[in-house]
Structures are given as C-alpha cells and as structure tokens.
C-alpha cells in the first residue's frame, strides 16, 4: 500500500512539475513572439520613413 501511494505521489509531483515547466516555456515563447512582432513593425516603419525621405 505504501509503495502504491509513493508511486501515485511521484506521478502527481511529475505532472505538477511538468505543468510548471510548460507554463514557463509558453510564457517565454509568448514574450519572444511579442518582442519579435514589435521589432518587425519597427523595422517596417523605419524602412517606410527612410524610403519616403529619399523621394523628397
């Protein structure tokens, strides 16, 4: 009985740890995506203003 409870506790702990790690990974991925989108928009705006100055 004790061995079964120990295995169940280990499985529950593994799921908790896996969920925590998955949460960290997806949070980092979300912030990387947000920073990437901001960088792409900034490059597009800079390119747009640079090309409009050349025409003047």
Secondary structure, DSSP 8 states (H G I E B T S, - for coil): -HHHHHHHHHHHHHHHHHHHHHHHHHHHHHHHHHHHHHHHHHHHHHHHHHHHHHH-
